[in-house]
Amino acid sequence: MRPPGRRGVPPVPPALLLLLLPLLVVLLGAPRGVGAGTGASVPAELRVRVRLPDGQVTEESLQADSDADSISLELRKPDGTLVSFTADFKKNVKIFRALILGELEKGQSQFQALCFVTRLQHNEIIPSEAMAKLRQKNPRAVRQAEVRGLEYLHMDIAVNFSQGGLLSPHLRNVCAEAADAIYTRQEDVQFWLEQGVDSSVFEALPQASEQVSLPRCGQVGDRGKPCLCHYGLSLAWYPCMLKYCHSRDRPAPYKCGIRSCQKSYSFSFSVPQRQLCLWDEDPLGW
């Protein structure tokens, strides 16, 4: 017999419990030990609408992780290419990545990935703590930044993906799809070696004299021949500098905003086969 005053509660079907579980987690919160007490902060994210150098508008995602002291940026170009940028302040490293969609009708793979790694200079971008505090009053506004010009970079060293974590902990995640196409420069390598980075991270590409004699890929008809490849990308909008204001009520200047910049990059690097640089059609373009 059931105790007086209590009614039988029919059992809940297991399938229904599975459907209700996500709702219970939202209402009651995650159990202790699941995403709690780890000390890891969630990166702050900002989404802005930006105008590209060709005048088209796209959405850009920016994240700041003050614990890791890093900033990341991601945008999709009109042709479908996904461009990302990571600034690792702890290691003085910048990582550019491009996921380039292939043309299947031309026998290309679904996408090709490239990574370019360079030294992060002092005051090149605002600190991660300042980035994490950024907010925008009008999310629908289209942002257009101050143009910082075009920088040409000749990449003459390869980065060993299996050892890339010694250079930056972000590299293995960001450049996972580009494990065989991670490039950097001799002058940046020299700086990192002086900072204590192990030389096993870097691998020499063909000597500079050999690279100079290589024809540009856009001028090579045989897809099996080595050539000098070029790839260009732009960071359409990023916070490059803090603004400081003056007030009669304050004895010292105080932070009151940011300056945003737009910068383009043209990377050149050697490839063993023309097949690996099919986008480089125009000798006069990027």
Buried (B, 14 or more C-beta within 10 A) or exposed (E): EEEEEEEEEEEEEEEEEEEEEEEEEEEEEEEEEEEEEEEEEEBBEBEBBBBBEEEEEBEBBBBBBBEBBBBBBBBBBEEEBBBBBBBBBEBBBBBBBBBBBBEEEEEBEEBBBBBBBBBBEEEBBBBBEBBBEBEEEEEEEEBBBEEEEEEEBBBBBBBBBEBBEBBBBBBBEBBEBBBEBBBBBBEBBEEBEEEEBEEEBBEEBBEEEEBEEBEBBBEBEEBEBBBBBBBBBBBBBBBBBBEEEEEEEEEEEEEEEBEBBBBBBBBBBBBEBBBBBBBBEEEEEB
